[in-house]
């Protein structure tokens, strides 16, 4: 079973691949039969996903300190 860090890395890799695909051939936003397709918003959501994953990776794997105090 994959660790949380591995799963987050997979999400980031997949999201980056989608960003590469949609930015290689940008499309305009449009409305067809009442269904609105907003490519700029979709790209923003993908970028937000990357930012979220990066935050999770830092808190999951990042350096941290443990403060403790001993009593005698």
N, C-alpha and C positions, 0 to 999 in steps of 0.2 A: 504494500500500500504506500502510495506517495505521501510524503510529509507535507505539512502546510506550506512550507517554503517552496517545495517542488510544484505544488498545485498553483501557487501564486505566480511562479515563474512561467508556468504553462499558460496561464491566463494572459500574462503580459506578452508572451511571444505570439499568441493567437491574435490578441488585440492589435499589436504592432503590424502583423501581417495584413489585417483588414485595413488599417490606416494606409499602408503602402499601396494596397490595391485601389482604394477609393481616391487617393490623391494622385495616382499615376494618370488617371483619366477622370478629372473632376466633372461632376454633373451639376446642372442647375437644379434648384428646388422646383417642384411642380405639384400641381393638383390634377388628379385624374379621377373622374367619377366619384368625387367627394373624398378621395383618399389623398391626403397631403404628404408628400415626400420632401423632407427638409434635410438636404445633405449637409449643410453647415451645422445644424443641430446634432446630426448623427455623428459627425466628426468631433464635435465638442464632447459628446457623451463618451466617445472612445478615448479621447484625451483625458477626460475625468477618470475613466477607468484605469488608465496608466498611472495617473497621479495617486489614486487610491491604492493600487497594488504596490507602488513604490513606498507609500507610507506603511502599509502592512508589512512589507519586507524589512523595513528598518526596525519596526517594533518587534518583529518575529526573530530576525537574525542579527539585528544591529547591536552595536556595543551598548552595554548598560552597566550600571554600577549597583552594587548591593552595599548598603550602609548598615553596619551592625555595631552594637555597643556591648561590651562585656562588663559585668559587674564582679567585683571581688568581695 
